[in-house]
């Protein structure tokens, strides 16, 4: 098994375990974190990104943990040789992470009556359903993620490279900022694996009173981030970051 595949799998699994874990902690009945709110969710997702990227890098990948990042990097470098390996690892890792969240909070699903809250512990849905606007929000959020992440690692910023571990910290702060500033309309999927993998797991697992998996919305947090990543990749290449 390649270290690139395993790194992306374990890194993305870490991302989803900690990221969806905080959503479950805030939304599910009986949790000590119940009602902690948006600040807790966005902060923990930023920390989840730091943790996931560090795990992925340590195991042997480049720490994308997001198909949108992989696509954006492939667009601006012109190298697609690892894209399939990375995305496969990300999808499997996201699914495993979501399954672990379900297991970790096992007694709380039956105590939570609202099926929408349970689904939110796995995947995103818009605050106001307006699919064209929701798609634009995901495009913008993902563009910001990929473009600024490329700037963080640009030779123009740090000709000798960043200090080890500093890059993941900055990317985590970036995702925290995206969540606070741009996450309100859609819950900022900005990562096709983060949404689609857990949504599939939600559909498959025997979650007490789970309701619909929201497939009518599912294309938005996949297509939007891909489009945003492609646009960001083109911009990064044009600006030679």
C-alpha positions as CSV (number, residue, x, y, z in Angstrom):
1,X,0.0,0.0,0.0
2,X,1.5,3.4,-1.0
3,X,2.3,5.9,1.7
4,X,0.5,8.6,-0.3
5,X,-2.7,6.6,-0.2
6,X,-2.4,5.6,3.4
7,X,-1.4,9.2,4.4
8,X,-4.5,10.6,2.8
9,X,-6.7,7.9,4.2
10,X,-5.5,8.3,7.8
11,X,-5.3,12.1,7.5
12,X,-8.8,12.5,6.2
13,X,-10.1,10.0,8.7
14,X,-8.6,12.2,11.5
15,X,-10.2,15.3,9.9
16,X,-13.7,13.8,9.9
17,X,-13.4,12.1,13.3
18,X,-12.5,15.4,14.9
19,X,-14.6,17.7,12.6
20,X,-17.8,15.8,12.5
21,X,-17.1,14.8,16.1
22,X,-17.5,18.3,17.3
23,X,-20.7,18.7,15.3
24,X,-22.1,15.6,17.0
25,X,-20.9,16.9,20.4
26,X,-22.7,20.2,19.9
27,X,-26.0,18.9,18.3
28,X,-26.7,15.5,19.9
29,X,-28.9,15.3,23.1
30,X,-27.1,14.4,26.3
31,X,-23.6,15.4,25.2
32,X,-21.7,17.6,27.6
33,X,-21.0,19.9,24.6
34,X,-24.6,20.2,23.6
35,X,-25.5,23.8,22.5
36,X,-21.9,25.0,22.4
37,X,-22.6,26.7,19.1
38,X,-20.9,27.8,15.9
39,X,-17.7,29.1,17.5
40,X,-17.0,25.6,19.0
41,X,-17.8,24.0,15.6
42,X,-15.6,26.3,13.5
43,X,-12.7,26.2,16.0
44,X,-12.7,22.4,16.3
45,X,-12.8,22.1,12.5
46,X,-9.7,24.3,12.2
47,X,-8.0,22.1,14.8
48,X,-9.2,19.0,12.9
49,X,-7.5,20.3,9.7
50,X,-4.2,20.8,11.6
51,X,-4.4,17.3,13.0
52,X,-5.4,15.7,9.7
53,X,-2.7,17.4,7.7
54,X,0.0,16.6,10.2
55,X,-1.0,12.9,10.3
56,X,-1.1,12.7,6.5
57,X,2.3,14.3,6.2
58,X,3.8,12.1,8.8
59,X,2.5,9.0,7.1
60,X,3.8,10.0,3.7
61,X,1.4,12.0,1.6
62,X,1.4,15.7,0.8
63,X,-1.4,16.3,3.3
64,X,-4.2,17.4,0.9
65,X,-7.0,15.5,2.9
66,X,-9.5,17.1,0.4
67,X,-10.2,16.2,-3.3
68,X,-10.6,19.9,-4.0
69,X,-7.1,20.6,-2.8
70,X,-5.8,17.7,-4.9
71,X,-7.6,18.9,-8.0
72,X,-6.5,22.5,-7.5
73,X,-2.8,21.4,-7.1
74,X,-3.1,19.2,-10.1
75,X,-4.5,22.1,-12.2
76,X,-1.8,24.6,-11.3
77,X,1.1,22.1,-11.5
78,X,-0.2,20.1,-14.5
79,X,0.6,16.9,-12.7
80,X,-2.3,14.5,-12.3
81,X,-0.3,11.4,-11.6
82,X,-1.3,11.1,-8.0
83,X,-4.8,12.5,-8.1
84,X,-6.6,9.1,-8.3
85,X,-4.6,7.7,-5.4
86,X,-5.1,10.7,-3.2
87,X,-8.9,11.0,-3.9
88,X,-9.4,7.3,-3.2
89,X,-7.7,7.6,0.1
90,X,-9.6,10.7,1.0
91,X,-13.0,9.1,0.2
92,X,-12.3,6.0,2.2
93,X,-10.8,8.0,5.1
94,X,-13.8,10.3,5.3
95,X,-16.2,7.3,5.4
96,X,-14.2,5.6,8.1
97,X,-14.0,8.8,10.1
98,X,-17.8,9.2,9.9
99,X,-18.4,5.7,11.0
100,X,-16.2,6.3,14.0
101,X,-18.2,9.4,15.0
102,X,-21.4,7.2,14.9
103,X,-19.7,4.6,17.1
104,X,-18.3,7.2,19.5
105,X,-21.7,8.8,20.1
106,X,-23.7,5.6,19.9
107,X,-26.1,6.1,22.8
108,X,-26.9,9.7,21.8
109,X,-28.6,9.0,18.4
110,X,-31.7,7.5,19.9
111,X,-31.9,10.4,22.4
112,X,-31.9,13.0,19.6
113,X,-35.4,13.4,18.0
114,X,-34.6,15.7,15.1
115,X,-33.4,13.7,12.1
116,X,-31.9,16.8,10.5
117,X,-29.6,17.2,13.5
118,X,-28.4,13.7,13.2
119,X,-27.7,14.1,9.5
120,X,-25.8,17.3,10.2
121,X,-23.3,15.2,12.2
122,X,-22.4,13.6,8.9
123,X,-22.9,16.0,6.0
124,X,-23.9,19.6,5.2
125,X,-27.1,21.2,4.3
126,X,-27.9,24.9,3.5
127,X,-29.2,27.3,6.0
128,X,-31.5,28.6,3.3
129,X,-32.1,26.2,0.4
130,X,-31.4,28.1,-2.8
131,X,-29.3,25.8,-4.9
132,X,-27.7,28.3,-7.3
133,X,-26.7,30.5,-4.3
134,X,-25.6,27.5,-2.3
135,X,-23.4,26.3,-5.2
136,X,-21.8,29.8,-5.5
137,X,-21.1,29.8,-1.8
138,X,-19.3,26.5,-2.1
139,X,-17.3,27.7,-5.1
140,X,-16.2,30.9,-3.3
141,X,-15.3,29.1,-0.1
142,X,-13.3,26.5,-1.9
143,X,-11.6,29.1,-4.1
144,X,-10.5,30.9,-0.9
145,X,-9.2,27.7,0.6
146,X,-7.2,26.5,-2.4
147,X,-5.9,29.9,-3.4
148,X,-4.8,31.0,0.1
149,X,-3.3,27.6,0.9
150,X,-1.2,27.9,-2.3
151,X,-0.1,31.4,-1.2
152,X,0.9,30.0,2.2
153,X,3.2,27.5,0.6
154,X,4.4,29.8,-2.2
155,X,8.1,30.3,-2.7
156,X,7.2,34.0,-3.1
157,X,6.2,34.0,0.6
158,X,8.9,31.7,2.0
159,X,11.7,31.1,-0.6
160,X,13.4,28.6,1.8
161,X,10.1,26.9,2.7
162,X,8.1,27.1,5.9
163,X,9.3,25.6,9.2
164,X,8.1,22.0,9.7
165,X,4.6,22.0,11.1
166,X,4.0,25.7,10.5
167,X,2.2,25.1,7.2
168,X,-0.5,22.9,8.7
169,X,-1.1,25.4,11.5
170,X,-1.6,28.2,9.0
171,X,-4.0,26.1,6.9
172,X,-6.0,25.2,10.1
173,X,-6.3,29.0,10.8
174,X,-7.4,29.5,7.2
175,X,-10.2,26.9,7.6
176,X,-11.2,28.4,10.9
177,X,-11.5,31.8,9.2
178,X,-13.4,30.4,6.3
179,X,-15.9,28.8,8.7
180,X,-16.4,32.0,10.6
181,X,-16.6,34.3,7.6
182,X,-18.1,32.2,4.8
183,X,-19.6,29.1,6.5
184,X,-23.0,30.5,7.4
185,X,-24.9,29.8,4.2
186,X,-24.0,26.2,3.5
187,X,-22.0,24.9,6.5
188,X,-18.8,25.2,4.3
189,X,-18.2,21.7,3.0
190,X,-15.4,23.0,0.8
191,X,-14.3,19.3,0.5
192,X,-16.2,16.7,-1.6
193,X,-14.9,13.8,0.5
194,X,-15.9,15.5,3.7
195,X,-19.5,15.6,2.6
196,X,-20.0,12.7,0.2
197,X,-18.2,10.0,2.2
198,X,-20.1,10.7,5.4
199,X,-23.4,11.1,3.6
200,X,-23.0,7.6,2.2
201,X,-22.2,6.3,5.6
202,X,-25.3,8.1,7.0
203,X,-27.4,6.3,4.4
204,X,-25.8,2.9,5.2
205,X,-25.6,2.9,9.0
206,X,-28.5,1.8,11.3
207,X,-28.7,5.2,12.9
208,X,-31.8,5.4,15.2
209,X,-34.5,7.6,13.6
210,X,-32.1,9.0,11.1
211,X,-34.5,10.1,8.3
212,X,-33.3,11.1,4.8
213,X,-29.7,11.4,3.8
214,X,-30.5,14.6,1.8
215,X,-29.5,13.3,-1.6
216,X,-31.3,16.1,-3.4
217,X,-28.7,18.5,-2.1
218,X,-25.7,16.2,-2.3
219,X,-24.4,17.4,-5.7
220,X,-23.8,21.0,-4.4
221,X,-21.0,20.2,-1.9
222,X,-19.3,18.0,-4.5
223,X,-19.6,20.1,-7.7
224,X,-19.1,23.5,-6.0
225,X,-15.8,22.6,-4.4
226,X,-14.5,21.0,-7.6
227,X,-15.4,24.2,-9.6
228,X,-13.8,26.4,-6.9
229,X,-10.7,24.3,-6.9
230,X,-10.3,24.5,-10.7
231,X,-10.8,28.2,-10.7
232,X,-8.2,28.6,-7.9
233,X,-5.8,26.4,-9.7
234,X,-6.0,28.5,-12.8
235,X,-5.5,31.7,-10.8
236,X,-2.5,30.3,-9.0
237,X,-0.9,29.2,-12.3
238,X,-1.7,32.6,-13.9
239,X,-0.1,34.5,-11.0
240,X,2.8,32.1,-10.7
241,X,2.4,31.8,-6.9
